[in-house]
């Protein structure tokens, strides 16, 4: 067993009518500050591959892909 050194963001989103107002950026800033204050070394989140606008936002916010999950429909 090991100590978890990352903060997992399991749900993240802003209602469509409130997007492009800086809310998501403020949320990421808040989460980063909280993670630093609590000695986490990194943030982790999952997103759907088809969600291109989310990917663009996350990359602009400083996140990068380090793991990819794949599936096969049966």
C-alpha positions in Angstrom: 0.0 0.0 0.0 1.2 3.5 -0.7 0.3 7.0 0.2 -1.8 8.8 -2.4 0.1 11.9 -3.4 -2.4 13.3 -5.9 -5.8 14.9 -5.8 -8.4 13.4 -8.1 -11.0 15.6 -9.7 -13.9 13.2 -10.3 -16.5 15.7 -11.6 -15.8 19.0 -13.3 -18.0 21.2 -15.4 -19.7 24.5 -15.9 -23.3 24.9 -17.1 -23.3 25.9 -20.8 -25.0 29.3 -20.1 -22.2 30.2 -17.8 -19.2 29.1 -19.9 -16.5 31.5 -21.2 -16.9 33.8 -18.1 -13.7 32.6 -16.3 -15.6 30.3 -13.9 -13.8 27.1 -14.8 -10.4 28.9 -14.6 -11.3 30.1 -11.1 -12.3 26.6 -10.2 -8.9 25.2 -11.4 -7.1 27.9 -9.5 -9.0 27.1 -6.3 -8.3 23.3 -6.7 -4.6 24.0 -7.4 -4.3 26.1 -4.3 -6.1 23.6 -2.2 -3.9 20.8 -3.5 -0.7 22.7 -2.8 -1.8 23.6 0.7 -2.5 19.9 1.4 0.8 18.7 0.0 -0.5 16.9 -3.1 2.1 16.6 -5.8 -0.3 16.7 -8.7 -3.9 16.8 -9.9 -5.6 14.0 -11.8 -8.9 14.0 -13.8 -10.6 11.8 -16.3 -12.4 13.1 -19.4 -14.2 11.7 -22.4 -12.0 11.5 -25.6 -14.7 13.1 -27.7 -14.9 16.2 -25.6 -12.6 18.4 -27.6 -13.5 21.7 -25.9 -12.8 20.2 -22.5 -9.4 18.9 -23.7 -8.5 22.4 -25.1 -9.5 24.0 -21.8 -7.6 21.5 -19.7 -4.5 21.9 -21.8 -4.7 25.7 -21.7 -5.1 25.4 -17.9 -1.8 23.5 -17.8 -2.9 19.9 -17.6 -1.4 17.3 -19.9 -2.2 13.7 -20.9 -0.1 11.1 -19.1 -2.4 8.1 -19.2 -5.0 6.9 -21.7 -7.7 4.4 -21.1 -9.0 2.4 -24.0 -12.0 0.1 -24.5 -13.5 -2.3 -27.0 -17.2 -2.7 -27.5 -18.3 -6.3 -27.5 
